[in-house]
Amino acid sequence: MSAREICEIAQAPDAVPVKLRQTPSWLLRLVGLYQLAAGELVEMRYMFDETFVTDHTKFDQAVGIQVSGWDKAVAETVNWWQKQTMT
């Protein structure tokens, strides 16, 4: 699932669609000269540029936890975040 798809699930049905943009690597490198965390994003860029598949079957078997669907997981996260920001 892409970041764009997660944002689409998270936004309210009547909300204006979220505009997502990709930050160029050269800009991350430049900002990284002053903000180290931004520079480190360049090293992790592959996680956003390339598609990769993960399988949680072994984790489920070892830990015994069933993974929630994306719709439920995103809704619970949004609800939690709203409660955190209202305090």
Secondary structure, DSSP 8 states (H G I E B T S, - for coil): --HHHHHHHHS-TTS---------HHHHHHHHTT-HHHHHHHHTTHHHHS------HHHHHHH------HHHHHHHHHHHHHHHHT-
